[in-house]
Amino acid sequence: MPDVITITFNGDPSSVKQGSSVADYLQQRDRFTGRFIVALNDEFVPKSRYDSTILKENDAFDVLAAISGG
């Protein structure tokens, strides 16, 4: 098994250490503040599952700014 896998992050290829969780990846990027949501393969990932959701080869991982309106 390779030590690094490739995922798509916000539409761009990105390398990540195998076994990394959503929380690990967000911490590595170190630029996400405020309110945002995470989608993995077009499925919403609740914040309570960031630590337990492990990224896999070819996953599509998107971080979207939370926008509210009225």
MORA-V976398 format. One record per pair of residues at least 24 apart in sequence whose C-alpha atoms are under 7 Angstrom apart, sorted by the first residue. I is the first residue (numbers start at 1). J is the second residue. D is the distance in whole Angstrom. If there is no record, write none. Layout:
BEGIN
[[I,J,D] [I,J,D]]
END
This chain:
BEGIN
[[5,57,5] [6,57,5] [6,58,6] [7,57,6] [7,58,5] [7,59,5] [7,60,6] [8,58,7] [8,59,6] [8,60,5] [8,61,6] [9,60,6] [9,61,5] [9,62,6] [10,61,6] [10,62,5] [10,63,7] [19,54,6] [19,55,7] [20,54,6] [20,55,6] [21,50,7] [21,51,6] [21,52,6] [21,53,5] [21,54,4] [21,55,6] [22,50,5] [22,51,6] [22,53,6] [22,54,6] [22,55,7] [23,50,5] [23,51,5] [35,65,6] [35,66,6] [36,63,7] [36,64,5] [36,65,4] [36,66,5] [37,63,6] [37,64,5] [37,65,6] [37,66,6] [38,62,6] [38,63,5] [38,64,6] [39,63,6]]
END
